[in-house]
């Protein structure tokens, strides 16, 4: 089918939702919940208005553009000096909690899905390891929740999608080699090395040099405010394309482009971020629409007891136990540890990485793995979206009573 109906439908939905977006911020009904639900209703599971294949060209293009922008924006929002100064909790969550989440995800998947390819199960665990603060946006915006807790959850979700990307790419490369049956270990090792080295170097250089040039020209009055905003998307795309030209990974390059952004003038940096953040949010909502419209109808027949069990484990034990372990040695009580552990939603990064996998490997042999990831994200959209406001208020009242420490020991 032509792609125009999908584009028109997505744009119209974004416009209509935007008219009521301020009301949505004060309600438990989040943007992702609306877009997923409307997608399901418009799919063959509902009214059958639209039907799209998971490997359709528009799906792959939207996923790649959204991932490039989101990685760049997430990285650019990180205040490196502040992160270094207040590094304890975020670094614990990223350097201890994230690897443990990956390992526990693999450990529980192996006995539950006996007979499945180990690389596929590993890929599934890696795809489901990043978190998405946007699904619990009420948490990171709630003044009731202590700032240190909000910042830790936000920084973790901003960084862990970039950190999860290299092992996901290794799994994709390994599965590609297994399917092709060529190249061998030497080829695979060289491929992975180029991806992981050239991507960060080229992306970092593009971000640093581009931001620095924007600073200089803006200070001289040569660059308008409009183009300061537009330049953010340009830098993200340049970092991606340049890395791909030199056989590095473009997505890693986009992340490092934002991380090493050379703009130091506060106003310039703010304009870069606000435009890219708006673009990223729009593309993210389109991806949630595709989740309901494309992925849910495609995988629904594969949802069995094991899929439901693993999805629930992924949102609870596989997430919350590593968080608890990573926070050992702090003065946080069990309420604070549980709050941080629960608000690790699986969202946009998991969907985007899944769509990238489908674009690279197709769906043959991966149907069940895809179904588990989709089910986990779908549950997370609604469970974390609905619980964000009431749990933030409940924890806020508890924290304001002065019974919970806000600094690690």
C-alpha positions in Angstrom: 0.0 0.0 0.0 1.0 3.6 -0.4 2.6 5.3 2.6 0.7 8.5 2.4 -2.3 7.3 4.5 0.1 6.3 7.3 1.9 9.7 7.2 -1.4 11.6 7.2 -2.9 9.5 10.0 0.3 9.9 12.2 0.5 13.7 11.6 -3.3 14.2 12.2 -3.1 12.2 15.5 0.0 14.2 16.7 -1.9 17.5 15.9 -5.1 16.4 17.7 -3.2 15.1 20.7 -1.2 18.3 20.8 -4.4 20.3 21.3 -4.9 18.5 24.6 -1.3 17.9 25.6 -1.4 20.2 28.6 -4.4 18.3 30.0 -2.6 15.0 29.3 0.3 16.1 31.5 -2.0 16.4 34.5 -3.7 13.0 33.9 -2.6 9.4 34.1 -3.2 9.1 30.4 0.2 9.6 28.7 1.0 10.3 25.1 2.5 6.8 24.5 -0.7 5.2 25.9 -2.8 7.2 23.5 -0.7 6.6 20.4 -0.3 2.8 21.1 -4.1 2.5 21.7 -5.0 4.4 18.6 -2.5 2.3 16.6 -4.2 -0.9 17.8 -7.7 0.4 17.0 -6.5 1.4 13.5 -4.8 -1.9 12.9 -6.4 -5.2 11.6 -7.1 -6.0 15.3 -9.4 -3.0 15.5 -11.2 -1.2 12.7 -8.7 -2.3 10.0 -8.1 1.2 8.7 -4.4 0.6 8.1 -2.2 -2.4 7.6 1.6 -2.2 7.6 4.3 -4.9 7.6 7.0 -4.7 10.3 9.7 -4.6 7.6 8.0 -1.9 5.6 10.3 0.8 4.3 8.6 3.6 6.2 8.8 1.7 9.5 12.6 1.3 9.1 13.2 4.9 8.0 11.1 6.3 10.9 12.9 4.1 13.4 16.4 5.1 12.2 15.6 8.8 12.1 14.0 8.7 15.5 16.9 6.7 17.0 19.5 9.1 15.6 17.7 12.2 17.0 16.9 10.6 20.4 20.5 9.4 20.9 21.9 12.8 20.1 19.4 14.6 22.3 19.7 12.3 25.3 23.5 12.7 25.2 23.4 16.5 24.7 21.2 16.9 27.8 23.8 15.2 30.0 25.7 17.8 32.0 29.1 16.1 32.2 30.6 18.3 35.0 27.5 17.8 37.1 27.3 14.1 36.4 30.9 13.8 37.5 30.2 15.8 40.6 27.0 13.9 41.5 28.0 10.6 39.9 27.4 8.1 42.7 23.8 7.0 42.0 23.7 7.3 38.2 27.1 5.5 37.9 25.9 2.7 40.2 22.8 2.2 38.1 24.7 2.4 34.8 27.9 0.5 35.6 26.5 -2.1 38.0 22.7 -2.2 37.5 22.7 -2.2 33.7 25.2 -5.1 33.2 23.4 -7.1 36.0 20.1 -6.5 34.3 21.5 -7.9 31.0 23.0 -10.9 32.7 19.9 -11.7 34.8 17.8 -11.3 31.7 19.9 -13.9 29.9 20.0 -16.2 33.0 16.2 -16.3 33.3 15.6 -16.6 29.6 17.8 -19.7 29.1 15.7 -22.1 31.2 12.4 -20.5 30.3 13.0 -20.7 26.5 14.9 -23.9 26.2 15.9 -24.8 22.7 16.1 -21.2 21.4 19.3 -19.8 19.9 21.5 -18.4 22.7 22.4 -15.3 20.6 18.7 -14.6 20.1 17.9 -14.8 23.8 21.0 -12.6 24.5 19.8 -10.1 22.0 16.3 -10.1 23.6 17.8 -9.4 27.1 20.0 -6.6 25.7 17.1 -5.0 23.8 15.0 -5.0 27.0 17.8 -3.6 29.3 17.5 0.2 28.5 14.9 2.3 30.3 12.7 5.1 29.2 11.9 8.0 31.5 9.3 9.3 29.1 6.9 6.5 30.1 7.0 7.8 33.6 7.5 11.5 32.8 5.4 12.5 35.8 8.2 11.0 38.0 11.0 13.1 36.6 8.9 16.3 36.5 7.2 15.8 39.9 8.4 18.4 42.5 7.2 16.0 45.2 10.0 13.6 44.4 13.5 14.6 45.7 15.6 16.2 42.9 18.4 13.7 43.4 16.1 10.7 42.8 14.5 12.4 39.8 17.8 13.3 38.3 19.2 9.8 38.9 16.3 8.1 37.0 16.5 10.7 34.2 20.3 10.4 33.7 20.1 6.6 33.8 17.5 6.5 31.1 19.3 9.1 29.1 22.6 7.1 29.1 21.7 3.5 29.2 20.2 3.4 25.7 23.6 4.5 24.3 25.5 2.0 26.6 23.2 -0.9 25.5 23.8 -0.3 21.8 27.3 -1.8 21.4 26.3 -5.3 22.8 23.1 -5.2 20.7 25.2 -4.5 17.6 27.6 -7.4 18.5 24.6 -9.8 18.7 23.3 -8.5 15.3 26.7 -9.1 13.8 27.0 -12.6 15.3 23.5 -13.5 14.0 24.3 -12.1 10.6 27.5 -14.1 10.4 25.7 -17.2 11.5 23.1 -16.8 8.8 25.5 -15.9 6.1 28.0 -18.6 7.1 31.0 -16.6 6.0 33.6 -14.2 7.2 34.6 -16.1 10.3 35.8 -14.8 13.6 38.5 -12.5 12.2 36.0 -10.7 10.0 33.5 -10.4 12.8 36.2 -9.0 15.2 37.3 -6.5 12.6 33.8 -5.4 11.9 33.0 -4.9 15.6 36.2 -3.0 16.2 35.6 -0.5 13.4 32.0 0.0 14.6 33.0 0.7 18.2 36.1 2.8 17.5 35.2 4.9 14.4 31.7 5.7 15.6 32.6 7.4 18.8 35.7 9.2 17.3 33.8 10.6 14.3 30.7 11.4 16.2 32.6 13.2 19.0 34.5 15.2 16.5 31.4 16.3 14.6 29.6 17.3 17.8 32.6 19.2 19.2 33.6 21.0 16.0 30.0 21.7 15.0 29.0 23.1 18.4 32.2 25.2 18.6 31.6 26.7 15.2 28.0 27.5 16.2 29.3 29.2 19.3 31.8 31.4 17.4 29.4 32.4 14.6 26.6 33.1 17.1 28.8 35.3 19.2 29.7 37.3 16.1 26.0 37.7 15.2 26.3 35.7 12.0 23.9 32.8 12.9 20.2 33.4 13.5 18.3 31.8 16.4 16.2 29.8 13.9 19.3 28.1 12.4 20.8 27.5 15.9 17.7 25.3 16.5 17.8 23.6 13.1 21.5 22.8 13.4 20.9 20.2 16.1 19.3 17.8 13.6 21.9 18.5 11.0 24.8 17.6 13.4 23.0 14.4 14.4 22.6 13.4 10.8 26.1 14.4 9.8 27.6 12.4 12.7 25.6 9.3 11.6 26.4 9.6 7.9 30.1 10.3 8.4 30.5 7.3 10.7 28.8 5.0 8.2 31.0 6.2 5.4 34.1 5.2 7.3 32.5 1.9 8.5 31.8 3.1 12.0 28.4 2.8 13.6 26.2 5.8 12.9 24.0 5.4 15.9 26.9 5.4 18.3 28.3 8.4 16.4 25.0 10.3 16.9 25.2 9.6 20.7 28.8 10.8 21.0 28.0 13.8 18.8 25.5 14.9 21.4 27.7 14.0 24.3 30.7 16.0 23.0 28.6 18.9 21.7 31.1 21.8 21.5 28.5 24.6 22.1 29.3 26.1 25.5 27.2 29.3 25.3 24.1 28.6 27.4 21.6 30.2 25.0 22.9 28.4 22.0 23.0 25.1 23.7 19.4 25.6 25.0 18.1 26.3 21.5 19.9 23.3 20.0 18.4 21.1 22.7 14.9 22.4 22.7 14.4 22.0 18.9 15.9 18.5 18.9 14.0 17.5 22.0 10.7 18.5 20.3 11.6 16.6 17.1 12.7 13.6 19.2 9.4 13.6 21.1 7.3 13.8 17.9 9.2 10.9 16.3 9.0 8.9 19.6 5.2 9.2 19.5 5.1 8.0 15.9 7.1 5.0 17.0 4.6 4.2 19.7 1.9 4.5 17.1 3.8 1.9 15.0 4.0 -0.3 18.0 0.2 -0.6 18.2 -0.4 -0.4 14.4 2.3 -2.7 13.2 4.0 -4.8 15.8 1.2 -5.8 18.1 -1.0 -7.3 15.3 2.1 -9.1 13.9 3.1 -10.8 17.2 -0.2 -11.4 19.0 -0.4 -15.1 18.0 2.9 -15.8 19.7 1.9 -14.5 23.2 1.8 -17.6 25.3 2.3 -18.2 29.1 6.1 -18.1 28.8 6.0 -14.8 26.9 3.8 -13.2 29.6 5.9 -14.6 32.4 9.2 -13.2 31.0 7.6 -9.9 30.2 6.4 -9.5 33.8 9.8 -10.7 35.1 11.6 -8.1 32.9 9.6 -5.3 34.5 10.0 -6.5 38.0 12.7 -9.0 39.1 15.1 -8.5 36.1 15.0 -4.7 36.7 14.5 -4.3 40.4 16.9 -6.9 41.8 20.0 -5.4 39.9 18.9 -1.9 41.1 18.8 -3.1 44.7 22.3 -4.7 44.3 23.7 -1.6 42.7 22.5 0.6 45.6 24.0 -1.6 48.3 26.2 0.6 50.5 24.0 3.7 50.1 21.8 4.9 52.9 18.6 4.5 50.8 15.8 2.6 52.5 13.7 -0.1 50.8 11.0 2.4 49.7 13.5 4.5 47.8 15.2 1.5 46.3 11.9 0.1 45.2 10.8 3.4 43.8 13.9 3.7 41.6 13.7 0.0 40.7 10.1 0.2 39.6 10.5 3.3 37.4 12.7 1.6 34.9 10.1 1.4 32.0 10.9 -0.4 28.8 9.9 2.0 26.0 11.2 3.8 23.0 14.8 2.5 23.0 13.6 -1.1 23.1 11.1 -0.5 20.2 13.7 1.3 18.1 16.4 -1.3 18.6 13.9 -4.0 17.8 12.9 -2.3 14.5 16.6 -1.9 13.7 17.1 -5.6 14.2 14.1 -6.4 12.0 15.5 -4.1 9.3 18.9 -5.8 9.5 17.9 -9.4 10.0 14.3 -9.7 9.0 11.7 -11.6 11.1 12.3 -15.2 10.1 13.4 -17.2 13.1 13.0 -14.1 15.4 9.2 -14.1 15.6 9.0 -15.3 19.2 11.8 -13.0 20.5 10.1 -10.0 18.8 6.8 -11.0 20.4 8.3 -11.0 23.9 9.9 -7.6 23.5 6.7 -6.1 22.1 4.6 -7.5 25.0 7.1 -6.2 27.6 7.0 -2.7 26.1 3.2 -2.8 25.8 2.8 -3.7 29.4 5.3 -1.1 30.5 3.5 1.7 28.5 0.4 1.1 30.5 1.7 -0.1 33.9 4.3 2.6 34.3 2.1 5.3 32.7 -0.8 4.7 35.0 1.3 4.3 38.2 3.6 7.4 37.6 1.4 10.1 39.2 0.0 8.2 42.2 3.3 6.6 43.1 5.2 9.9 42.7 2.7 11.6 45.0 2.8 8.7 47.5 6.6 8.6 47.6 6.8 12.4 47.7 4.7 12.5 50.8 6.9 9.8 52.4 10.1 11.7 51.4 8.8 15.0 52.6 8.2 13.6 56.0 12.0 13.5 56.4 12.2 9.7 56.9 14.2 8.9 53.7 17.8 10.0 53.0 18.4 11.7 49.6 22.1 11.2 49.6 24.1 8.0 49.3 26.2 7.1 52.2 
